[in-house]
């Protein structure tokens, strides 16, 4: 049997984490969806469990690569919000994947905007309204 050429897609949403294999006509030939409970960051705010998410991505792609009927030719990721993860020089995660809805520290916010010309100036220069941690990316 000839293998089906596919593209692997990870769609990492805030609520649902999805994995798809799309064939060359962009039809879904495999789909998996999971949901993970949030954990708390050092301030007690909800955040993504980046270790659990990382393990899921790695195990999911390993499993998909073992499927005899599919030939994965590419991998793509789509993620939510202004998400990013701090890494050290060796690539190890050093802080949680903070929730973009987390309150931005008011003192730091004020210091930033005072230093760079105020909220209006920054908003006009970046074409982005002031949205707290949504502006982090």
VONU-575649 format. One line per field, with one value per atom (N, C-alpha, C, CB): residue in one letter; z negated, x negated, y negated; residue number from 1; chain. Coordinates in nm, 3 decimals, decimal comma, always signed. Glycine has a CB too. Layout:
N
r: (A  ...)
up: (Z  ...)
east: (X  ...)
north: (Y  ...)
k: (NUM  ...)
c: (A  ...)
//
This chain:
137
r: (X  X  X  X  X  X  X  X  X  X  X  X  X  X  X  X  X  X  X  X  X  X  X  X  X  X  X  X  X  X  X  X  X  X  X  X  X  X  X  X  X  X  X  X  X  X  X  X  X  X  X  X  X  X  X  X  X  X  X  X  X  X  X  X  X  X  X  X  X  X  X  X  X  X  X  X  X  X  X  X  X  X  X  X  X  X  X  X  X  X  X  X  X  X  X  X  X  X  X  X  X  X  X  X  X  X  X  X  X  X  X  X  X  X  X  X  X  X  X  X  X  X  X  X  X  X  X  X  X  X  X  X  X  X  X  X  X  X  X  X  X  X  X  X  X  X  X  X  X  X  X  X  X  X  X  X  X  X  X  X  X  X  X  X  X  X  X  X  X  X  X  X  X  X  X  X  X  X  X  X  X  X  X  X  X  X  X  X  X  X  X  X  X  X  X  X  X  X  X  X  X  X  X  X  X  X  X  X  X  X  X  X  X  X  X  X  X  X  X  X  X  X  X  X  X  X  X  X  X  X  X  X  X  X  X  X  X  X  X  X  X  X  X  X  X  X  X  X  X  X  X  X  X  X  X  X  X  X  X  X  X  X  X  X  X  X  X  X  X  X  X  X  X  X  X  X  X  X  X  X  X  X  X  X  X  X  X  X  X  X  X  X  X  X  X  X  X  X  X  X  X  X  X  X  X  X  X  X  X  X  X  X  X  X  X  X  X  X  X  X  X  X  X  X  X  X  X  X  X  X  X  X  X  X  X  X  X  X  X  X  X  X  X  X  X  X  X  X  X  X  X  X  X  X  X  X  X  X  X  X  X  X  X  X  X  X  X  X  X  X  X  X  X  X  X  X  X  X  X  X  X  X  X  X  X  X  X  X  X  X  X  X  X  X  X  X  X  X  X  X  X  X  X  X  X  X  X  X  X  X  X  X  X  X  X  X  X  X  X  X  X  X  X  X  X  X  X  X  X  X  X  X  X  X  X  X  X  X  X  X  X  X  X  X  X  X  X  X  X  X  X  X  X  X  X  X  X  X  X  X  X  X  X  X  X  X  X  X  X  X  X  X  X  X  X  X  X  X  X  X  X  X  X  X  X  X  X  X  X  X  X  X  X  X  X  X  X  X  X  X  X  X  X  X  X  X  X  X  X  X  X  X  X  X  X  X  X  X  X  X  X  X  X  X  X  X  X  X  X  X  X  X  X  X  X  X  X  X  X  X  X  X  X  X  X  X  X  X)
up: (+0,000  +0,000  +0,000  -0,122  +0,086  +0,095  -0,021  +0,230  -0,080  -0,192  -0,143  -0,264  -0,229  -0,200  -0,249  -0,267  -0,159  -0,200  -0,281  -0,076  -0,393  -0,483  -0,538  -0,598  -0,592  -0,671  -0,812  -0,610  -0,911  -1,051  -1,103  -1,140  -1,164  -1,217  -1,366  -1,141  -1,446  -1,588  -1,604  -1,680  -1,651  -1,676  -1,828  -1,604  -1,889  -2,034  -2,077  -2,085  -2,116  -2,166  -2,317  -2,119  -2,371  -2,517  -2,582  -2,554  -2,521  -2,577  -2,516  -2,558  -2,385  -2,314  -2,245  -2,213  -2,255  -2,183  -2,076  -2,280  -1,950  -1,842  -1,757  -1,755  -1,702  -1,609  -1,486  -1,673  -1,370  -1,244  -1,151  -1,179  -1,069  -0,949  -0,831  -0,945  -0,742  -0,621  -0,501  -0,606  -0,410  -0,289  -0,189  -0,226  -0,071  +0,029  +0,082  +0,143  +0,059  +0,096  -0,023  +0,151  -0,130  -0,254  -0,324  -0,224  -0,303  -0,377  -0,503  -0,290  -0,611  -0,737  -0,725  -0,858  -0,746  -0,742  -0,880  -0,646  -0,977  -1,116  -1,204  -1,142  -1,314  -1,405  -1,549  -1,370  -1,637  -1,780  -1,856  -1,825  -1,961  -2,044  -2,190  -2,018  -2,266  -2,410  -2,481  -2,446  -2,609  -2,696  -2,820  -2,732  -2,865  -2,984  -3,091  -2,951  -3,215  -3,327  -3,339  -3,460  -3,371  -3,392  -3,528  -3,384  -3,542  -3,671  -3,717  -3,660  -3,830  -3,881  -3,870  -4,026  -3,835  -3,833  -3,974  -3,735  -3,988  -4,120  -4,193  -4,107  -4,119  -4,180  -4,209  -4,090  -4,178  -4,198  -4,083  -4,323  -3,972  -3,854  -3,765  -3,774  -3,697  -3,607  -3,492  -3,553  -3,454  -3,339  -3,275  -3,382  -3,158  -3,082  -3,145  -2,934  -3,150  -3,196  -3,078  -3,255  -3,065  -2,947  -2,938  -2,948  -3,050  -3,048  -2,993  -3,189  -3,040  -2,990  -2,841  -3,069  -2,801  -2,660  -2,574  -2,644  -2,620  -2,547  -2,530  -2,618  -2,639  -2,633  -2,536  -2,772  -2,535  -2,444  -2,298  -2,473  -2,268  -2,131  -2,088  -2,120  -2,173  -2,137  -2,120  -2,243  -2,212  -2,200  -2,082  -2,330  -2,055  -1,943  -1,810  -1,946  -1,792  -1,664  -1,650  -1,651  -1,762  -1,758  -1,714  -1,897  -1,774  -1,738  -1,591  -1,828  -1,546  -1,407  -1,308  -1,384  -1,343  -1,255  -1,242  -1,306  -1,338  -1,335  -1,257  -1,476  -1,221  -1,148  -1,007  -1,143  -0,971  -0,844  -0,720  -0,840  -0,736  -0,619  -0,580  -0,644  -0,666  -0,641  -0,627  -0,752  -0,539  -0,522  -0,558  -0,375  -0,675  -0,719  -0,653  -0,875  -0,571  -0,494  -0,554  -0,353  -0,643  -0,705  -0,835  -0,608  -0,922  -1,051  -1,065  -1,172  -1,112  -1,133  -1,269  -1,019  -1,329  -1,459  -1,449  -1,567  -1,518  -1,537  -1,686  -1,451  -1,746  -1,890  -1,919  -1,965  -2,040  -2,078  -2,142  -2,173  -2,132  -2,207  -2,188  -2,350  -2,287  -2,288  -2,371  -2,344  -2,334  -2,414  -2,378  -2,397  -2,479  -2,459  -2,587  -2,421  -2,574  -2,688  -2,702  -2,669  -2,825  -2,852  -2,858  -2,985  -2,786  -2,783  -2,828  -2,642  -2,887  -2,922  -2,801  -3,048  -2,820  -2,709  -2,652  -2,753  -2,729  -2,678  -2,621  -2,788  -2,622  -2,567  -2,668  -2,456  -2,796  -2,900  -2,943  -3,022  -2,969  -3,014  -3,153  -3,015  -3,173  -3,303  -3,373  -3,284  -3,308  -3,369  -3,306  -3,350  -3,371  -3,314  -3,182  -3,413  -3,109  -2,993  -3,050  -2,885  -3,078  -3,144  -3,060  -3,176  -3,128  -3,064  -3,015  -3,161  -2,892  -2,840  -2,908  -2,691  -2,984  -3,061  -3,198  -3,077  -3,234  -3,363  -3,371  -3,383  -3,487  -3,506  -3,492  -3,643  -3,419  -3,403  -3,526  -3,272  -3,587  -3,708  -3,682  -3,756  -3,760  -3,733  -3,740  -3,831  -3,835  -3,846  -3,724  -3,969  -3,677  -3,559  -3,434  -3,539  -3,426  -3,314  -3,309  -3,326  -3,423  -3,430  -3,394  -3,570  -3,446  -3,417  -3,267  -3,497  -3,206  -3,063  -2,980  -3,020  -3,003  -2,922  -2,950  -2,947  -3,072  -3,103  -3,027  -3,256  -3,023  -2,958  -2,806  -2,989  -2,746  -2,600  -2,543  -2,555  -2,622  -2,565  -2,587  -2,424  -2,665  -2,698  -2,613  -2,683  -2,661  -2,595  -2,454  -2,679  -2,436  -2,304  -2,202  -2,312  -2,238  -2,146  -2,107  -2,211  -2,206  -2,178  -2,094  -2,310  -2,127  -2,050  -1,905  -2,113  -1,882  -1,745  -1,669  -1,745  -1,736  -1,670  -1,639  -1,756  -1,723  -1,704  -1,638  -1,837  -1,619  -1,563  -1,647  -1,416  -1,778  -1,870  -1,995  -1,909  -2,035  -2,158  -2,279  -2,172  -2,391  -2,515  -2,568  -2,622  -2,568  -2,607  -2,707  -2,484  -2,792  -2,895  -2,835  -2,987  -2,885  -2,839  -2,695  -2,929  -2,637  -2,495  -2,409  -2,454  -2,462  -2,388  -2,403  -2,436  -2,479  -2,508  -2,387  -2,616  -2,291  -2,174  -2,070  -2,116)
east: (-0,084  +0,000  -0,088  +0,095  -0,055  -0,132  -0,096  -0,106  -0,200  -0,178  -0,115  -0,310  -0,033  +0,029  -0,064  +0,170  -0,105  -0,186  -0,102  -0,247  -0,157  -0,081  -0,167  -0,023  -0,096  -0,156  -0,099  -0,125  -0,186  -0,142  -0,121  -0,247  -0,007  +0,027  +0,057  +0,149  -0,012  +0,021  +0,091  -0,108  +0,213  +0,291  +0,306  +0,433  +0,220  +0,215  +0,302  +0,068  +0,424  +0,515  +0,511  +0,657  +0,571  +0,574  +0,652  +0,636  +0,762  +0,847  +0,817  +0,993  +0,812  +0,793  +0,658  +0,904  +0,596  +0,471  +0,508  +0,355  +0,480  +0,521  +0,401  +0,628  +0,411  +0,312  +0,386  +0,224  +0,339  +0,400  +0,293  +0,475  +0,333  +0,256  +0,343  +0,216  +0,287  +0,358  +0,292  +0,357  +0,375  +0,319  +0,284  +0,418  +0,240  +0,196  +0,309  +0,129  +0,433  +0,550  +0,600  +0,664  +0,522  +0,553  +0,679  +0,569  +0,709  +0,817  +0,759  +0,889  +0,835  +0,792  +0,803  +0,876  +0,691  +0,691  +0,670  +0,583  +0,632  +0,618  +0,635  +0,479  +0,708  +0,729  +0,734  +0,861  +0,664  +0,666  +0,682  +0,535  +0,763  +0,783  +0,769  +0,923  +0,698  +0,684  +0,704  +0,545  +0,734  +0,742  +0,660  +0,891  +0,585  +0,502  +0,550  +0,354  +0,545  +0,575  +0,461  +0,595  +0,496  +0,393  +0,327  +0,452  +0,206  +0,136  +0,124  -0,005  +0,060  +0,043  -0,102  +0,089  -0,121  -0,255  -0,294  -0,264  -0,409  -0,460  -0,373  -0,600  -0,283  -0,192  -0,055  -0,176  -0,038  +0,091  +0,188  +0,153  +0,140  +0,224  +0,219  +0,180  +0,330  +0,337  +0,239  +0,481  +0,175  +0,084  +0,080  -0,060  +0,023  +0,010  -0,098  -0,023  -0,074  -0,174  -0,264  -0,106  -0,372  -0,458  -0,526  -0,563  -0,555  -0,616  -0,516  -0,663  -0,393  -0,289  -0,265  -0,158  -0,259  -0,239  -0,354  -0,224  -0,476  -0,595  -0,593  -0,723  -0,563  -0,557  -0,450  -0,531  -0,335  -0,227  -0,270  -0,101  -0,332  -0,378  -0,478  -0,444  -0,575  -0,678  -0,620  -0,787  -0,534  -0,477  -0,381  -0,405  -0,308  -0,213  -0,285  -0,126  -0,392  -0,464  -0,536  -0,565  -0,589  -0,653  -0,552  -0,713  -0,433  -0,328  -0,288  -0,205  -0,272  -0,230  -0,336  -0,203  -0,462  -0,570  -0,573  -0,705  -0,516  -0,513  -0,394  -0,510  -0,299  -0,181  -0,222  -0,070  -0,201  -0,253  -0,185  -0,240  -0,064  +0,009  -0,023  +0,156  -0,101  -0,127  -0,276  -0,068  -0,306  -0,441  -0,436  -0,495  -0,488  -0,484  -0,600  -0,492  -0,565  -0,665  -0,697  -0,618  -0,610  -0,632  -0,554  -0,589  -0,598  -0,531  -0,510  -0,614  -0,392  -0,361  -0,294  -0,271  -0,316  -0,256  -0,176  -0,365  -0,064  +0,016  +0,044  +0,149  +0,021  +0,043  +0,129  -0,091  +0,173  +0,268  +0,200  +0,371  +0,267  +0,230  +0,087  +0,254  +0,038  -0,098  -0,185  -0,103  -0,190  -0,257  -0,403  -0,187  -0,485  -0,626  -0,679  -0,708  -0,791  -0,851  -0,995  -0,843  -1,035  -1,173  -1,260  -1,184  -1,373  -1,467  -1,604  -1,474  -1,681  -1,819  -1,909  -1,868  -2,040  -2,133  -2,138  -2,271  -2,093  -2,092  -1,956  -2,132  -1,860  -1,728  -1,629  -1,741  -1,667  -1,577  -1,479  -1,658  -1,356  -1,253  -1,289  -1,112  -1,283  -1,320  -1,203  -1,433  -1,089  -0,972  -0,847  -0,977  -0,733  -0,609  -0,572  -0,494  -0,482  -0,421  -0,308  -0,370  -0,339  -0,245  -0,120  -0,311  -0,007  +0,120  +0,124  +0,237  +0,162  +0,167  +0,273  +0,192  +0,362  +0,463  +0,411  +0,589  +0,292  +0,232  +0,214  +0,095  +0,248  +0,231  +0,084  +0,284  +0,060  -0,075  -0,109  -0,088  -0,225  -0,260  -0,250  -0,402  -0,165  -0,137  -0,262  -0,034  -0,350  -0,472  -0,561  -0,549  -0,576  -0,657  -0,592  -0,678  -0,461  -0,386  -0,409  -0,235  -0,393  -0,411  -0,554  -0,376  -0,651  -0,792  -0,820  -0,883  -0,767  -0,788  -0,733  -0,722  -0,608  -0,546  -0,606  -0,396  -0,649  -0,716  -0,849  -0,741  -0,921  -1,051  -1,041  -1,122  -0,935  -0,925  -0,821  -0,894  -0,776  -0,695  -0,546  -0,717  -0,499  -0,356  -0,278  -0,297  -0,158  -0,075  -0,032  +0,049  +0,003  +0,048  -0,065  +0,098  -0,184  -0,298  -0,330  -0,423  -0,337  -0,368  -0,258  -0,385  -0,131  -0,020  -0,024  +0,113  -0,054  -0,061  -0,180  -0,071  -0,294  -0,414  -0,404  -0,536  -0,334  -0,324  -0,194  -0,338  -0,102  +0,031  +0,103  +0,020  +0,085  +0,145  +0,194  +0,045  +0,319  +0,367  +0,296  +0,519  +0,303  +0,242  +0,329  +0,229  +0,272  +0,348  +0,273  +0,381  +0,192  +0,123  +0,033  +0,222  +0,044  -0,043  -0,015  -0,027  +0,097  +0,118  +0,018  +0,261  -0,042  -0,145  -0,283  -0,148  -0,296  -0,429  -0,497  -0,417  -0,420  -0,480  -0,514  -0,389)
north: (+0,118  +0,000  -0,125  +0,000  -0,220  -0,343  -0,436  -0,413  -0,495  -0,587  -0,718  -0,616  -0,777  -0,906  -1,015  -0,918  -1,105  -1,220  -1,316  -1,291  -1,361  -1,447  -1,561  -1,366  -1,659  -1,767  -1,751  -1,911  -1,751  -1,744  -1,886  -1,667  -1,909  -2,041  -2,028  -2,102  -2,107  -2,122  -2,256  -2,112  -2,253  -2,375  -2,386  -2,371  -2,467  -2,479  -2,596  -2,497  -2,567  -2,669  -2,677  -2,641  -2,781  -2,798  -2,684  -2,934  -2,643  -2,538  -2,402  -2,572  -2,396  -2,269  -2,264  -2,247  -2,149  -2,122  -2,019  -2,071  -2,051  -1,963  -1,923  -2,031  -1,804  -1,753  -1,703  -1,639  -1,743  -1,701  -1,648  -1,818  -1,554  -1,520  -1,559  -1,367  -1,641  -1,683  -1,617  -1,838  -1,567  -1,508  -1,619  -1,407  -1,580  -1,679  -1,765  -1,608  -1,724  -1,806  -1,888  -1,716  -1,888  -1,961  -1,909  -2,109  -1,782  -1,717  -1,655  -1,610  -1,660  -1,600  -1,448  -1,652  -1,379  -1,233  -1,173  -1,183  -1,257  -1,214  -1,338  -1,144  -1,321  -1,433  -1,382  -1,509  -1,454  -1,423  -1,555  -1,347  -1,553  -1,672  -1,633  -1,735  -1,716  -1,696  -1,829  -1,635  -1,820  -1,938  -1,909  -1,973  -2,009  -1,995  -2,093  -2,019  -2,048  -2,138  -2,238  -2,058  -2,362  -2,463  -2,440  -2,607  -2,491  -2,489  -2,634  -2,420  -2,657  -2,793  -2,837  -2,802  -2,966  -3,022  -3,064  -3,142  -3,130  -3,166  -3,269  -3,220  -3,336  -3,433  -3,372  -3,554  -3,245  -3,180  -3,199  -3,231  -3,255  -3,274  -3,150  -3,400  -3,123  -3,008  -3,025  -2,990  -2,915  -2,918  -2,779  -2,963  -2,775  -2,650  -2,562  -2,679  -2,433  -2,337  -2,304  -2,206  -2,381  -2,369  -2,232  -2,480  -2,170  -2,036  -1,934  -1,995  -1,939  -1,849  -1,873  -1,868  -1,999  -2,033  -1,982  -2,185  -2,003  -1,957  -1,805  -2,001  -1,735  -1,589  -1,541  -1,531  -1,609  -1,572  -1,591  -1,656  -1,705  -1,731  -1,623  -1,872  -1,594  -1,496  -1,356  -1,494  -1,314  -1,179  -1,169  -1,140  -1,275  -1,274  -1,263  -1,400  -1,339  -1,332  -1,197  -1,448  -1,145  -1,012  -0,906  -0,975  -0,910  -0,813  -0,827  -0,831  -0,951  -0,974  -0,925  -1,123  -0,943  -0,897  -0,745  -0,947  -0,675  -0,529  -0,473  -0,475  -0,558  -0,509  -0,468  -0,619  -0,341  -0,292  -0,350  -0,144  -0,403  -0,452  -0,597  -0,440  -0,667  -0,809  -0,838  -0,893  -0,933  -0,985  -1,133  -0,962  -1,170  -1,309  -1,383  -1,320  -1,483  -1,557  -1,693  -1,575  -1,742  -1,873  -1,880  -1,988  -1,972  -1,995  -2,146  -1,937  -2,184  -2,325  -2,342  -2,380  -2,459  -2,491  -2,620  -2,504  -2,621  -2,742  -2,751  -2,738  -2,869  -2,883  -3,005  -2,894  -3,015  -3,119  -3,240  -3,063  -3,353  -3,473  -3,517  -3,450  -3,585  -3,638  -3,545  -3,784  -3,420  -3,318  -3,305  -3,185  -3,294  -3,263  -3,201  -3,391  -3,132  -3,062  -3,108  -2,907  -3,138  -3,176  -3,051  -3,257  -3,054  -2,942  -2,989  -2,880  -2,897  -2,932  -2,904  -2,852  -2,922  -2,907  -2,766  -2,947  -2,667  -2,530  -2,489  -2,434  -2,583  -2,554  -2,499  -2,458  -2,495  -2,444  -2,554  -2,393  -2,515  -2,608  -2,659  -2,540  -2,792  -2,849  -2,920  -2,948  -2,931  -2,995  -2,935  -3,151  -2,953  -2,900  -2,966  -2,917  -2,902  -2,965  -3,050  -2,858  -3,176  -3,264  -3,286  -3,398  -3,299  -3,324  -3,469  -3,295  -3,491  -3,627  -3,712  -3,625  -3,650  -3,725  -3,767  -3,641  -3,722  -3,757  -3,909  -3,685  -3,965  -4,109  -4,147  -4,153  -4,255  -4,307  -4,390  -4,393  -4,372  -4,449  -4,599  -4,412  -4,668  -4,809  -4,896  -4,861  -4,872  -4,952  -4,938  -4,913  -4,817  -4,792  -4,853  -4,640  -4,841  -4,900  -5,051  -4,869  -5,116  -5,262  -5,301  -5,314  -5,226  -5,253  -5,240  -5,156  -5,136  -5,114  -5,229  -4,982  -5,265  -5,370  -5,507  -5,374  -5,531  -5,657  -5,666  -5,671  -5,554  -5,552  -5,569  -5,421  -5,513  -5,512  -5,607  -5,373  -5,704  -5,811  -5,805  -5,817  -5,710  -5,705  -5,607  -5,840  -5,577  -5,476  -5,519  -5,448  -5,644  -5,689  -5,677  -5,834  -5,722  -5,717  -5,572  -5,783  -5,485  -5,344  -5,281  -5,264  -5,309  -5,253  -5,297  -5,293  -5,424  -5,474  -5,415  -5,627  -5,404  -5,352  -5,203  -5,376  -5,130  -4,984  -4,942  -4,915  -5,037  -5,008  -4,902  -4,960  -4,910  -4,815  -4,888  -4,703  -4,863  -4,925  -4,865  -4,908  -4,932  -4,883  -4,769  -4,998  -4,648  -4,529  -4,441  -4,447  -4,501  -4,424  -4,318  -4,359  -4,195  -4,087  -4,044  -3,969  -4,084  -4,056  -4,131  -4,093  -4,237  -4,311  -4,249  -4,455  -4,143  -4,087  -4,026  -3,984  -3,979  -3,915  -4,016  -3,812)
k: (1  1  1  1  2  2  2  2  3  3  3  3  4  4  4  4  5  5  5  5  6  6  6  6  7  7  7  7  8  8  8  8  9  9  9  9  10  10  10  10  11  11  11  11  12  12  12  12  13  13  13  13  14  14  14  14  15  15  15  15  16  16  16  16  17  17  17  17  18  18  18  18  19  19  19  19  20  20  20  20  21  21  21  21  22  22  22  22  23  23  23  23  24  24  24  24  25  25  25  25  26  26  26  26  27  27  27  27  28  28  28  28  29  29  29  29  30  30  30  30  31  31  31  31  32  32  32  32  33  33  33  33  34  34  34  34  35  35  35  35  36  36  36  36  37  37  37  37  38  38  38  38  39  39  39  39  40  40  40  40  41  41  41  41  42  42  42  42  43  43  43  43  44  44  44  44  45  45  45  45  46  46  46  46  47  47  47  47  48  48  48  48  49  49  49  49  50  50  50  50  51  51  51  51  52  52  52  52  53  53  53  53  54  54  54  54  55  55  55  55  56  56  56  56  57  57  57  57  58  58  58  58  59  59  59  59  60  60  60  60  61  61  61  61  62  62  62  62  63  63  63  63  64  64  64  64  65  65  65  65  66  66  66  66  67  67  67  67  68  68  68  68  69  69  69  69  70  70  70  70  71  71  71  71  72  72  72  72  73  73  73  73  74  74  74  74  75  75  75  75  76  76  76  76  77  77  77  77  78  78  78  78  79  79  79  79  80  80  80  80  81  81  81  81  82  82  82  82  83  83  83  83  84  84  84  84  85  85  85  85  86  86  86  86  87  87  87  87  88  88  88  88  89  89  89  89  90  90  90  90  91  91  91  91  92  92  92  92  93  93  93  93  94  94  94  94  95  95  95  95  96  96  96  96  97  97  97  97  98  98  98  98  99  99  99  99  100  100  100  100  101  101  101  101  102  102  102  102  103  103  103  103  104  104  104  104  105  105  105  105  106  106  106  106  107  107  107  107  108  108  108  108  109  109  109  109  110  110  110  110  111  111  111  111  112  112  112  112  113  113  113  113  114  114  114  114  115  115  115  115  116  116  116  116  117  117  117  117  118  118  118  118  119  119  119  119  120  120  120  120  121  121  121  121  122  122  122  122  123  123  123  123  124  124  124  124  125  125  125  125  126  126  126  126  127  127  127  127  128  128  128  128  129  129  129  129  130  130  130  130  131  131  131  131  132  132  132  132  133  133  133  133  134  134  134  134  135  135  135  135  136  136  136  136  137  137  137  137)
c: (A  A  A  A  A  A  A  A  A  A  A  A  A  A  A  A  A  A  A  A  A  A  A  A  A  A  A  A  A  A  A  A  A  A  A  A  A  A  A  A  A  A  A  A  A  A  A  A  A  A  A  A  A  A  A  A  A  A  A  A  A  A  A  A  A  A  A  A  A  A  A  A  A  A  A  A  A  A  A  A  A  A  A  A  A  A  A  A  A  A  A  A  A  A  A  A  A  A  A  A  A  A  A  A  A  A  A  A  A  A  A  A  A  A  A  A  A  A  A  A  A  A  A  A  A  A  A  A  A  A  A  A  A  A  A  A  A  A  A  A  A  A  A  A  A  A  A  A  A  A  A  A  A  A  A  A  A  A  A  A  A  A  A  A  A  A  A  A  A  A  A  A  A  A  A  A  A  A  A  A  A  A  A  A  A  A  A  A  A  A  A  A  A  A  A  A  A  A  A  A  A  A  A  A  A  A  A  A  A  A  A  A  A  A  A  A  A  A  A  A  A  A  A  A  A  A  A  A  A  A  A  A  A  A  A  A  A  A  A  A  A  A  A  A  A  A  A  A  A  A  A  A  A  A  A  A  A  A  A  A  A  A  A  A  A  A  A  A  A  A  A  A  A  A  A  A  A  A  A  A  A  A  A  A  A  A  A  A  A  A  A  A  A  A  A  A  A  A  A  A  A  A  A  A  A  A  A  A  A  A  A  A  A  A  A  A  A  A  A  A  A  A  A  A  A  A  A  A  A  A  A  A  A  A  A  A  A  A  A  A  A  A  A  A  A  A  A  A  A  A  A  A  A  A  A  A  A  A  A  A  A  A  A  A  A  A  A  A  A  A  A  A  A  A  A  A  A  A  A  A  A  A  A  A  A  A  A  A  A  A  A  A  A  A  A  A  A  A  A  A  A  A  A  A  A  A  A  A  A  A  A  A  A  A  A  A  A  A  A  A  A  A  A  A  A  A  A  A  A  A  A  A  A  A  A  A  A  A  A  A  A  A  A  A  A  A  A  A  A  A  A  A  A  A  A  A  A  A  A  A  A  A  A  A  A  A  A  A  A  A  A  A  A  A  A  A  A  A  A  A  A  A  A  A  A  A  A  A  A  A  A  A  A  A  A  A  A  A  A  A  A  A  A  A  A  A  A  A  A  A  A  A  A  A  A  A  A  A  A  A  A  A  A  A  A  A  A  A  A  A  A  A  A  A  A  A  A  A  A  A  A  A  A  A  A  A  A  A)
//
